[in-house]
Amino acid sequence: RGNVIVIGATNRPDALDPALRRPGRFDREIEIGVPDKQARYEILQIHTRGMPLAEDVDLKKLAEMTHGYTGADLAALCRETAMKALRRYLPEINLEEERIPPSVLEKMEIRMEDFLNAYKEITPTAMREVYVEVPTVHWEDIGGLEDIKKELREAVEWPLKNPEVFKRFGIRPPKGILLYGPPGCGKTLLARAVATESEANFITIKGPEVFSKWVGESEKAVREVFRKARMAAPAVIFFDEFDSLVPRRGMGFGDSGVSERVISQLLTEMDGIMRLDDVVVIAATNRPDIIDPAVLRPGRFDRLIYVPAPDEKARLEIFKIYTKNMPLGKDVNLEELAKATRGYSGADIEALCREAALNALRRDLNAKEVIKADFDAAMEKIGPSISPEIEEWYKSFMRQIRRVQKPPPLVA
């Protein structure tokens, strides 16, 4: 018996009977985690050593890109890359012949573009259940909001891309950021852009998706999101419709206390012993007034950012973004449109441009351009969604939050 060692392997240790895990049985537990950047580089070297790599293949760059990939994921990536390269050479190969001609074999090589195309198709194991495609929204795709973009760069992009700078100054970046403001003003777009620019994995959760009728399942869902984010770090967790997930305690009528338990679990994850290294939580809401105050204190969601309705300059930029691929008539003046659309959100302007293009097609299916009359007709159908009263309500809430957060004066 002394010469027999039993080794067990599992990816669900918490599902094992506790009697098996006590000392004297399986008394040594070794966690084999997701490989870090250096480990990924070494794994890629192993799986590509028999491949004819082109000079432009940069394995170090690939190791940086593949956050959350396990060894098996990297093996699948290399396999898919080889298939992509082979498909490029298929037209030169006669499939009826038994052997590939040496002339074709000699010039076969795997390029960086093959790796990048395969990368789009391989989902890391750690993200499979909650994975959202890597967003392709960039800062330039969002009109206006320059101050907010700058603030998000400093709060999210800098710490994820240059963590050593923050360590040198002994500061920790904010754990949570709450974006609040009127509907359709770009809160979700901002979260997607910050994930793209930070080259981070992006996990998006809509508030109502978390709730389950089974006791304990809702808290488990929150716990699982954070566990997967830690495995796939650097990662951005984005909670949309945040007010439905963490309403002020005592407001959740008829939900058997599920809301309270979800709030407690969220606070545990953000304050917990398991540090949120390289994981940033961003939430968006249209109703910041009904969010539980415990969630908004420093150390949790300590950066509250108001995303206002676009001003005239921002509206002009949004019009330029949504009409850049649209053939416009000479009588269309985007500056005039920007002036005439006070109270329109970014989403309203997108709908307006789409309706104007449809008006041009209704006028003539072979129309070559969108004219001013098409925009005028669209404006009659699509009006502003943000009234001065709504804007004033958000501004008064922002002033109230700033008063609450301001420290009391020091008494001599």
C-alpha positions in Angstrom: 0.0 0.0 0.0 2.9 2.4 0.7 4.0 2.2 -3.0 0.6 3.2 -4.4 -0.3 6.9 -4.9 -3.8 7.9 -6.0 -4.1 11.0 -8.1 -7.5 12.5 -8.9 -8.3 15.2 -11.4 -11.4 17.4 -11.5 -12.6 20.8 -12.7 -15.4 20.8 -10.0 -13.7 20.4 -6.6 -16.7 21.8 -4.7 -18.9 19.0 -6.1 -16.8 16.3 -4.4 -17.9 14.7 -1.1 -16.1 16.6 1.7 -15.2 13.2 3.3 -12.8 12.6 0.4 -11.0 15.9 0.9 -10.0 15.5 4.5 -6.4 14.8 5.7 -5.4 11.2 5.3 -7.3 10.8 2.0 -6.9 13.4 -0.7 -4.9 15.7 1.6 -2.8 17.5 -1.0 -4.8 19.8 -3.3 -2.9 21.4 -6.2 -4.7 23.9 -8.4 -3.6 24.1 -12.0 -4.8 27.5 -13.0 -5.1 29.3 -16.4 -1.6 30.0 -17.8 -0.2 33.5 -17.5 1.4 35.4 -20.4 4.9 33.7 -20.1 3.3 30.2 -19.9 1.1 30.9 -22.9 4.2 32.0 -24.9 6.0 28.7 -24.0 2.9 26.6 -24.8 2.6 28.4 -28.2 6.3 27.6 -28.9 5.6 23.9 -28.2 2.6 23.7 -30.5 4.2 25.6 -33.3 7.7 24.1 -33.4 6.8 21.7 -36.2 5.0 24.4 -38.2 6.6 26.4 -41.1 6.0 29.9 -39.6 6.4 33.0 -41.7 8.6 35.8 -40.5 5.7 38.0 -39.5 4.4 35.6 -36.9 4.8 37.1 -33.4 4.2 34.5 -30.7 4.8 37.1 -27.9 2.0 39.3 -29.4 -0.3 36.2 -29.6 0.6 35.3 -25.9 -0.5 38.9 -24.9 -3.8 38.6 -26.9 -4.9 35.2 -25.6 -6.1 36.1 -22.0 -8.0 33.3 -20.4 -6.8 30.6 -22.9 -5.9 27.2 -21.4 -3.3 24.9 -22.9 -6.0 23.0 -24.7 -7.4 26.3 -26.1 -3.9 27.2 -27.4 -3.5 23.8 -29.0 -6.9 24.3 -30.7 -5.8 27.8 -31.9 -2.7 26.4 -33.5 -4.7 23.5 -35.1 -7.3 25.9 -36.5 -4.5 28.2 -37.8 -2.9 25.4 -39.7 -6.3 24.6 -41.3 -6.7 28.3 -42.3 -3.3 28.2 -43.9 -4.1 25.0 -45.7 -7.3 26.4 -47.2 -5.2 29.2 -48.8 -3.2 26.6 -50.7 -6.1 24.3 -51.6 -6.5 25.8 -55.2 -2.9 24.7 -55.9 -3.4 21.2 -54.7 -4.9 18.4 -56.9 -7.0 16.4 -54.4 -7.1 13.3 -56.7 -3.3 12.9 -56.4 -2.0 10.9 -53.5 0.9 13.3 -52.7 1.2 17.1 -52.6 3.9 18.2 -55.1 7.2 19.2 -53.4 7.0 22.7 -55.0 3.7 23.4 -53.2 5.0 21.9 -49.9 8.1 24.1 -49.9 6.3 27.3 -50.3 3.6 26.5 -47.6 3.9 28.8 -44.6 1.7 29.9 -41.7 1.2 33.7 -41.5 0.2 36.0 -38.7 -3.1 36.7 -40.5 -3.9 32.9 -40.2 -3.4 33.1 -36.4 -5.6 36.3 -36.2 -8.4 34.7 -38.3 -8.3 31.5 -36.1 -8.2 33.7 -32.9 -11.7 35.1 -33.8 -13.2 31.6 -33.8 -11.6 30.0 -30.7 -13.5 30.9 -27.5 -11.4 30.5 -24.3 -12.7 27.7 -22.1 -13.0 30.1 -19.1 -15.4 32.4 -21.0 -17.5 29.8 -22.8 -20.7 30.2 -20.7 -20.6 34.0 -20.4 -18.6 34.9 -23.4 -19.6 37.9 -25.6 -17.7 38.4 -28.8 -14.7 40.8 -28.4 -16.4 44.2 -29.0 -15.0 46.1 -32.0 -16.2 49.6 -30.9 -13.3 52.2 -30.7 -13.2 55.6 -29.1 -13.6 57.3 -32.5 -16.9 55.4 -33.1 -18.4 57.5 -30.2 -19.3 61.1 -30.9 -18.5 63.7 -28.3 -18.1 62.7 -24.6 -14.4 63.6 -24.7 -14.1 64.2 -20.9 -15.8 60.9 -20.1 -13.5 59.0 -22.6 -10.5 60.6 -20.9 -11.8 59.5 -17.4 -12.4 55.9 -18.6 -9.0 55.7 -20.1 -7.4 56.7 -16.8 -9.6 54.5 -14.7 -9.6 51.3 -16.9 -7.2 51.4 -19.8 -4.2 52.7 -17.9 -4.4 50.1 -15.0 -5.0 47.2 -17.4 -2.3 48.1 -19.9 0.3 49.6 -17.5 -0.2 47.9 -14.1 3.5 48.4 -13.1 3.0 52.2 -13.2 0.2 52.0 -10.6 2.3 49.6 -8.4 5.2 52.1 -8.5 3.1 54.8 -7.1 1.4 52.5 -4.6 -2.1 53.2 -5.8 -5.0 50.8 -6.7 -7.3 51.7 -9.6 -11.1 51.9 -8.9 -12.8 48.5 -8.6 -16.1 49.7 -10.0 -17.4 52.4 -12.3 -21.1 53.4 -12.6 -22.2 55.1 -15.8 -25.6 56.8 -15.4 -27.6 59.2 -17.6 -30.6 59.3 -19.9 -31.3 56.3 -22.2 -29.6 56.1 -25.5 -26.6 58.4 -24.7 -23.8 55.9 -25.2 -23.3 54.2 -21.8 -23.1 50.6 -23.3 -21.0 51.9 -26.3 -18.5 53.4 -23.8 -18.2 50.1 -21.9 -17.6 48.2 -25.2 -15.0 50.8 -26.4 -13.1 50.7 -23.1 -12.9 46.8 -23.4 -11.7 47.0 -27.0 -9.0 49.7 -26.3 -7.8 47.9 -23.2 -7.6 44.5 -25.1 -9.5 42.9 -22.3 -12.0 40.1 -22.3 -15.6 41.5 -22.1 -18.3 39.9 -20.1 -21.7 41.5 -20.3 -24.6 40.7 -18.0 -28.0 42.2 -18.1 -29.5 42.6 -14.6 -32.6 40.4 -15.1 -30.5 37.5 -16.5 -29.1 36.9 -13.1 -32.3 36.2 -11.3 -33.6 32.6 -11.0 -36.6 31.1 -9.3 -34.4 28.5 -7.5 -33.1 29.4 -4.1 -29.3 30.2 -4.2 -29.0 30.1 -8.0 -29.0 33.9 -8.4 -26.1 34.4 -6.0 -24.3 31.5 -7.6 -24.7 33.2 -11.0 -23.0 36.4 -9.6 -20.2 34.3 -8.0 -19.6 32.4 -11.3 -19.3 35.6 -13.3 -16.6 36.9 -11.0 -14.8 33.5 -10.9 -14.7 33.4 -14.7 -13.5 37.0 -14.9 -10.6 36.2 -12.6 -9.7 33.2 -14.7 -9.8 35.3 -17.9 -8.2 38.4 -16.6 -7.6 41.1 -17.7 -11.4 41.4 -18.0 -14.1 43.9 -18.0 -17.4 42.8 -16.4 -20.3 45.0 -17.7 -23.6 45.0 -15.8 -26.3 46.5 -18.0 -29.7 47.6 -16.4 -27.8 47.6 -13.1 -30.8 49.1 -11.2 -32.8 45.9 -11.7 -29.9 43.9 -10.2 -29.2 45.9 -7.1 -32.4 47.9 -6.2 -32.4 49.7 -2.8 -33.0 47.1 -0.1 -36.6 46.9 1.0 -37.9 47.8 -2.5 -37.9 44.2 -4.0 -41.5 43.4 -3.4 -42.5 39.7 -3.7 -39.0 38.5 -4.7 -38.5 36.4 -1.5 -35.4 38.4 -0.6 -33.5 37.4 -3.8 -32.5 41.0 -4.5 -31.0 41.4 -1.0 -29.0 38.1 -1.4 -27.7 39.2 -4.8 -26.6 42.6 -3.4 -24.8 40.8 -0.5 -23.1 38.4 -2.9 -22.0 41.3 -5.2 -20.6 43.2 -2.2 -18.8 40.1 -1.0 -17.2 39.6 -4.5 -16.0 43.3 -4.6 -14.8 43.4 -1.0 -13.7 39.8 -0.7 -10.5 38.1 0.2 -10.1 37.1 -3.5 -8.6 40.2 -4.9 -10.0 41.6 -8.2 -6.6 41.9 -9.9 -6.9 43.0 -13.6 -10.7 42.8 -13.3 -12.8 46.0 -13.7 -16.5 46.2 -13.1 -18.5 48.7 -15.1 -22.3 49.2 -14.6 -24.8 51.3 -16.5 -28.2 52.5 -15.4 -30.9 55.0 -16.3 -32.2 55.0 -12.6 -29.3 55.7 -10.3 -31.7 56.9 -7.6 -33.1 53.4 -6.9 -29.6 51.6 -6.6 -28.8 50.4 -3.1 -26.5 53.0 -1.4 -24.2 50.3 0.0 -23.1 49.5 -3.5 -22.0 53.1 -4.3 -19.6 53.7 -1.4 -15.9 54.1 -2.0 -14.1 50.7 -2.5 -17.0 49.4 -4.5 -18.5 51.6 -7.2 -16.4 54.5 -6.2 -16.3 56.3 -9.6 -19.8 57.6 -10.7 -19.7 59.1 -14.2 -22.6 61.1 -15.6 -23.1 60.5 -19.3 -25.1 63.5 -20.5 -27.3 64.1 -23.5 -25.1 65.1 -26.4 -24.6 68.9 -26.9 -24.5 70.5 -30.4 -20.8 69.7 -31.1 -21.3 66.0 -30.0 -24.5 65.8 -32.1 -22.5 66.9 -35.1 -19.9 64.2 -34.5 -22.6 61.6 -34.1 -24.3 62.7 -37.4 -20.8 62.4 -39.1 -20.4 58.8 -37.7 -23.8 57.6 -38.9 -23.7 59.3 -42.3 -20.1 58.5 -43.2 -21.2 55.6 -45.6 -24.3 57.4 -46.7 -24.4 59.4 -50.0 -25.7 62.8 -49.0 -27.3 65.4 -51.3 -25.6 68.8 -51.6 -28.5 70.4 -49.7 -27.9 68.4 -46.6 -26.1 70.5 -43.9 -25.0 68.4 -40.9 -24.3 71.6 -38.8 -27.9 72.7 -39.3 -29.2 69.2 -38.4 -27.1 69.2 -35.2 -28.6 72.6 -34.2 -32.2 71.4 -34.9 -31.9 68.2 -32.9 -31.6 69.5 -29.3 -32.9 66.8 -26.9 -32.0 63.9 -29.3 -29.8 61.1 -27.8 -27.2 59.3 -29.8 -29.7 56.5 -30.3 -32.3 59.0 -31.6 -29.8 60.4 -34.1 -28.9 56.9 -35.3 -32.7 56.2 -35.8 -33.1 59.5 -37.6 -30.3 58.8 -40.1 -31.7 55.3 -40.7 -35.2 56.7 -41.3 -33.9 59.4 -43.7 -32.2 56.7 -45.7 -35.4 54.6 -45.8 -37.3 57.8 -46.9 -34.9 58.2 -49.8 -35.6 54.5 -50.9 -39.4 55.0 -50.5 -39.1 58.0 -52.7 -37.2 56.1 -55.4 -35.8 52.6 -55.0 -32.9 53.6 -57.3 -32.2 56.9 -55.4 -28.5 57.8 -55.5 -28.5 60.1 -52.4 -30.3 61.2 -49.3 -31.6 64.7 -49.5 -32.7 67.3 -47.0 -36.4 66.6 -47.5 -35.7 63.0 -46.4 -34.2 64.2 -43.1 -37.1 66.7 -42.6 -39.6 63.9 -43.0 -37.6 61.7 -40.6 -37.6 64.5 -38.0 -41.4 64.6 -38.2 -41.6 60.9 -37.3 -38.7 60.7 -34.8 -38.7 63.3 -32.1 -36.3 64.0 -29.2 -36.5 61.5 -26.3 -34.8 63.7 -23.7 -36.8 66.6 -22.4 -35.3 69.6 -20.4 -37.0 68.2 -17.3 -35.3 64.8 -17.6 -31.9 66.5 -18.2 -32.5 68.7 -15.1 -33.4 65.7 -13.0 -30.1 63.9 -13.8 -28.1 67.1 -13.2 -29.7 67.6 -9.8 -29.0 63.9 -8.9 -25.3 64.5 -9.9 -25.1 67.6 -7.7 -26.7 65.6 -4.8 -24.2 62.8 -5.2 -21.3 65.3 -5.2 -22.6 66.8 -2.0 -22.8 63.4 -0.3 -19.3 62.4 -1.4 -17.7 65.7 -0.4 -15.8 65.2 3.0 -16.9 67.5 5.9 -14.6 70.5 6.7 -11.8 69.8 9.2 -12.4 71.5 12.6 -9.3 73.1 14.1 
